Amino acid sequence: MNYRHAFHAGNFADVFKHAILLALLDGLTAKDKPLCYLDTHAGRGRYALDEIEAGKTGEWRDGIGRLFDDPDPPPSLRRYLDAIRRCNPHGTLRIYPGSPLLAAQALRASDRLILCETQADEAAALRALLREDPRAHVHQRDGYAALSALLPPPEKRGLVLVDPPFEAQEGEFASIETALAQAHARWPNGVYAVWYPIKSHRTLAPFHRRVAAGPFEKVLVAELLVQPDDSPLRLNGCGMLIANPPWKIDATLAAMLPALRGLLAQSPAASQRLRWLRGE
């Protein structure tokens, strides 16, 4: 694997993914019972936007850079922005938190985090970041395999975030489908959130169709396109597939997606979509 998220941290896809992640965790923590959060591709957990990697691409400027200094953000994004600002307490945007750090901030003392990362240096950085947090357990291992090995958790409730780098391009979807089927067999009531890139919707149709025909009774899809869906050579947008979505998350996302499109659009043809693949 050559993928390094440091080059892309804080871009529009991160904003989309993390705003939805926090909404999911808030929905789950609304109940008193403890939960487990499992991240299959955790990364290092925190990224410096003023270092070489982020500076080379500058992708964060069209992502969190557009939102951070907004004095009156849309209500649907205030929760997300509060979390980002918590990581930048001096008011200057320098740090972008990854999913593990955002989840650690959002979860309670009774909850637990299982964080999987294959790259040794990334896993070591994540372990160092969360070394004082007894809830966090970092595993240097394949995240897909971890779903079969570590599920079901003792907590019985929780969320799995599947956020691969998609180095295998379309072949990644087959790995996701297999992992979801195996995870459902072990933990059918878990919530599963799968982030995916959008270059061409045509290539996504088989993935959506197969997940909709799978074992989950309810499957919701949220998508954001910052560019028109007319070129397979660039990242036009991204989506989040949510299997077993928490109650009323569709209403939360219906308010959030137009706000994200308005702030992150890179073309007048930018769009958003929210739809049920199965159930409602």
C-alpha positions as CSV (number, residue, x, y, z in Angstrom):
1,M,0.0,0.0,0.0
2,N,1.3,3.4,-1.0
3,Y,-1.7,5.4,0.0
4,R,-1.0,8.2,2.6
5,H,-4.0,10.1,3.8
6,A,-1.8,13.0,5.0
7,F,-1.9,14.2,1.4
8,H,-5.7,14.4,1.4
9,A,-6.6,15.1,5.0
10,G,-9.4,17.7,5.4
11,N,-10.5,17.6,1.8
12,F,-14.2,17.7,0.8
13,A,-14.4,13.9,1.2
14,D,-13.2,14.1,4.7
15,V,-15.7,16.8,5.6
16,F,-18.5,14.8,4.2
17,K,-17.4,11.5,5.8
18,H,-16.7,13.0,9.3
19,A,-19.9,15.1,9.4
20,I,-21.9,11.9,8.8
21,L,-19.7,9.9,11.2
22,L,-20.4,12.3,14.1
23,A,-24.1,12.3,13.2
24,L,-24.1,8.4,13.4
25,L,-22.3,8.4,16.7
26,D,-24.6,11.0,18.2
27,G,-27.5,8.9,17.2
28,L,-26.1,5.8,18.8
29,T,-25.0,7.5,22.0
30,A,-28.5,8.9,22.5
31,K,-29.2,5.6,24.3
32,D,-27.6,4.9,27.6
33,K,-26.1,1.5,26.8
34,P,-22.4,1.2,25.9
35,L,-21.3,0.7,22.3
36,C,-18.3,-0.3,20.3
37,Y,-16.7,1.6,17.4
38,L,-14.6,-0.3,14.9
39,D,-12.6,1.5,12.3
40,T,-11.2,-0.9,9.6
41,H,-8.8,1.6,8.0
42,A,-8.0,4.0,10.8
43,G,-4.9,5.9,9.6
44,R,-2.8,7.9,12.1
45,G,-5.7,9.7,13.7
46,R,-4.4,13.3,13.3
47,Y,-2.9,15.3,10.5
48,A,-0.9,18.5,10.4
49,L,-2.2,20.8,7.6
50,D,1.0,22.9,7.6
51,E,3.3,20.0,6.9
52,I,4.8,18.9,3.5
53,E,2.2,16.3,2.5
54,A,-0.9,18.5,3.0
55,G,1.0,21.4,1.4
56,K,1.8,19.5,-1.8
57,T,-1.9,18.9,-2.7
58,G,-3.6,21.8,-0.8
59,E,-6.8,19.7,-1.0
60,W,-7.9,20.9,2.5
61,R,-8.4,24.4,1.2
62,D,-11.5,23.3,-0.8
63,G,-12.6,21.2,2.2
64,I,-12.3,22.2,5.8
65,G,-10.6,25.4,4.7
66,R,-14.0,26.7,3.4
67,L,-15.8,26.0,6.6
68,F,-13.5,26.6,9.5
69,D,-13.7,30.4,9.8
70,D,-17.4,30.7,9.0
71,P,-18.9,32.7,11.9
72,D,-22.4,31.4,11.2
73,P,-22.3,27.9,9.8
74,P,-25.4,26.0,8.9
75,P,-27.0,24.4,12.0
76,S,-26.6,20.9,10.5
77,L,-22.8,21.3,10.4
78,R,-22.2,23.1,13.8
79,R,-21.6,19.8,15.6
80,Y,-18.9,18.8,13.1
81,L,-17.2,22.2,13.2
82,D,-17.2,22.3,16.9
83,A,-15.3,19.0,16.9
84,I,-12.7,20.3,14.4
85,R,-12.3,23.6,16.4
86,R,-11.7,21.5,19.5
87,C,-8.6,20.2,17.9
88,N,-7.5,23.7,17.0
89,P,-8.0,25.5,20.3
90,H,-6.0,28.6,19.4
91,G,-8.5,29.5,16.6
92,T,-6.0,28.8,13.7
93,L,-6.6,25.8,11.4
94,R,-3.5,23.6,11.7
95,I,-4.7,20.2,12.7
96,Y,-7.3,18.0,11.0
97,P,-8.5,15.0,13.1
98,G,-9.0,11.6,11.6
99,S,-11.9,9.3,12.2
100,P,-10.4,7.7,15.3
101,L,-9.8,11.0,17.1
102,L,-13.2,12.3,16.3
103,A,-14.8,9.1,17.5
104,A,-12.8,9.2,20.7
105,Q,-14.0,12.7,21.4
106,A,-17.6,11.8,20.6
107,L,-17.8,8.5,22.6
108,R,-18.4,8.1,26.3
109,A,-16.3,6.6,29.1
110,S,-18.3,3.4,28.9
111,D,-17.7,2.9,25.1
112,R,-14.8,1.2,23.4
113,L,-12.8,1.8,20.2
114,I,-11.2,-0.9,18.0
115,L,-8.9,0.7,15.5
116,C,-7.3,-1.3,12.7
117,E,-4.4,0.0,10.5
118,T,-2.1,-2.1,8.3
119,Q,0.8,0.3,7.9
120,A,3.3,0.1,10.7
121,D,4.2,3.7,11.0
122,E,0.6,4.9,10.8
123,A,-0.5,2.3,13.5
124,A,2.4,3.5,15.7
125,A,1.4,7.1,15.3
126,L,-2.2,6.2,16.2
127,R,-1.1,4.2,19.2
128,A,0.9,7.1,20.4
129,L,-1.9,9.6,19.9
130,L,-4.4,7.5,22.0
131,R,-2.0,6.0,24.4
132,E,-3.7,7.7,27.4
133,D,-7.1,6.5,26.4
134,P,-8.0,3.1,27.9
135,R,-11.0,2.8,25.7
136,A,-8.9,2.7,22.5
137,H,-7.3,-0.6,21.2
138,V,-5.1,-0.2,18.1
139,H,-4.5,-3.3,16.0
140,Q,-1.9,-3.4,13.2
141,R,-3.8,-5.8,11.0
142,D,-6.1,-6.1,8.0
143,G,-9.4,-4.3,8.8
144,Y,-11.5,-6.7,6.7
145,A,-10.1,-9.7,8.4
146,A,-10.7,-8.0,11.8
147,L,-14.5,-8.0,11.1
148,S,-14.5,-11.8,11.2
149,A,-12.1,-12.0,14.1
150,L,-13.3,-9.3,16.5
151,L,-17.1,-9.3,16.0
152,P,-19.4,-9.4,17.7
153,P,-18.2,-7.1,20.5
154,P,-19.3,-7.6,24.1
155,E,-21.2,-4.3,24.0
156,K,-23.7,-5.7,21.4
157,R,-24.3,-2.2,20.0
158,G,-22.1,-0.1,17.8
159,L,-20.8,1.2,14.6
160,V,-18.3,-0.1,12.0
161,L,-16.7,2.4,9.7
162,V,-15.3,0.9,6.5
163,D,-13.1,3.6,4.8
164,P,-10.6,1.9,2.5
165,P,-8.1,3.8,0.3
166,F,-9.6,2.2,-2.9
167,E,-6.1,1.5,-4.3
168,A,-7.7,-1.6,-5.9
169,Q,-10.2,0.8,-7.6
170,E,-13.4,-1.0,-8.5
171,G,-12.1,-4.3,-7.1
172,E,-12.3,-2.8,-3.6
173,F,-16.1,-3.1,-3.8
174,A,-15.9,-6.9,-3.9
175,S,-13.8,-6.9,-0.7
176,I,-16.4,-4.7,1.0
177,E,-19.3,-6.8,-0.1
178,T,-17.6,-10.0,1.3
179,A,-16.7,-8.2,4.5
180,L,-20.2,-6.9,5.1
181,A,-21.7,-10.3,4.5
182,Q,-19.3,-11.9,7.0
183,A,-19.8,-9.2,9.5
184,H,-23.6,-9.4,9.3
185,A,-23.4,-13.1,9.9
186,R,-21.5,-12.5,13.2
187,W,-23.1,-9.2,14.2
188,P,-26.4,-8.6,12.4
189,N,-27.6,-5.7,14.5
190,G,-24.4,-3.6,14.1
191,V,-24.5,-0.3,12.1
192,Y,-22.1,-0.4,9.1
193,A,-21.0,2.8,7.4
194,V,-19.0,2.4,4.1
195,W,-17.3,5.4,2.5
196,Y,-16.7,5.2,-1.2
197,P,-15.4,7.6,-4.0
198,I,-17.5,8.6,-6.9
199,K,-15.8,9.0,-10.3
200,S,-18.7,7.6,-12.4
201,H,-22.1,6.5,-11.1
202,R,-22.2,3.8,-13.7
203,T,-19.5,1.8,-11.9
204,L,-21.4,2.1,-8.6
205,A,-24.7,0.5,-9.7
206,P,-23.6,-3.1,-9.3
207,F,-22.2,-2.4,-5.8
208,H,-25.5,-0.8,-4.7
209,R,-27.5,-3.6,-6.3
210,R,-25.6,-6.4,-4.6
211,V,-25.7,-4.7,-1.1
212,A,-29.5,-4.0,-1.5
213,A,-30.0,-7.7,-2.3
214,G,-27.9,-8.8,0.7
215,P,-28.8,-9.6,4.3
216,F,-29.4,-6.1,5.6
217,E,-33.1,-5.1,6.0
218,K,-32.3,-1.4,5.7
219,V,-29.7,0.3,3.6
220,L,-29.4,4.1,3.2
221,V,-27.1,5.9,0.8
222,A,-25.9,9.6,1.0
223,E,-23.9,11.1,-1.8
224,L,-22.2,14.4,-2.6
225,L,-20.9,15.4,-6.0
226,V,-18.7,18.6,-6.0
227,Q,-18.1,18.2,-9.7
228,P,-20.5,16.9,-12.5
229,D,-20.4,13.1,-13.0
230,D,-18.9,13.4,-16.4
231,S,-15.2,12.4,-16.0
232,P,-13.9,9.0,-14.7
233,L,-10.4,10.6,-14.4
234,R,-11.0,12.7,-11.3
235,L,-12.7,12.4,-7.9
236,N,-16.1,14.0,-8.6
237,G,-17.7,13.2,-5.3
238,C,-18.1,10.5,-2.6
239,G,-20.8,8.6,-0.8
240,M,-21.6,6.8,2.4
241,L,-23.6,3.6,2.4
242,I,-25.2,3.0,5.8
243,A,-26.5,-0.5,6.6
244,N,-28.8,-0.7,9.7
245,P,-29.0,3.1,9.9
246,P,-29.9,4.6,13.3
247,W,-33.4,5.9,13.8
248,K,-34.0,9.3,12.1
249,I,-30.6,9.6,10.6
250,D,-32.2,10.1,7.2
251,A,-33.8,13.3,8.5
252,T,-30.4,14.5,9.8
253,L,-28.7,13.8,6.5
254,A,-31.5,15.4,4.5
255,A,-30.6,18.7,6.3
256,M,-26.9,18.2,6.1
257,L,-26.3,17.3,2.5
258,P,-27.6,20.5,0.9
259,A,-25.4,22.5,3.4
260,L,-22.4,20.5,2.4
261,R,-23.1,21.0,-1.3
262,G,-23.5,24.7,-0.9
263,L,-20.2,25.1,0.9
264,L,-18.1,22.5,-0.9
265,A,-19.3,22.7,-4.5
266,Q,-16.5,23.1,-7.1
267,S,-18.9,23.5,-10.0
268,P,-22.4,24.8,-10.6
269,A,-23.3,21.2,-11.5
270,A,-22.6,20.0,-7.9
271,S,-25.4,17.9,-6.4
272,Q,-26.4,15.7,-3.5
273,R,-28.6,12.6,-3.2
274,L,-30.1,10.7,-0.3
275,R,-32.0,7.5,-1.0
276,W,-32.9,4.1,0.4
277,L,-31.5,1.1,-1.4
278,R,-33.6,-1.1,0.8
279,G,-36.3,-0.5,3.5
280,E,-37.3,2.9,4.8
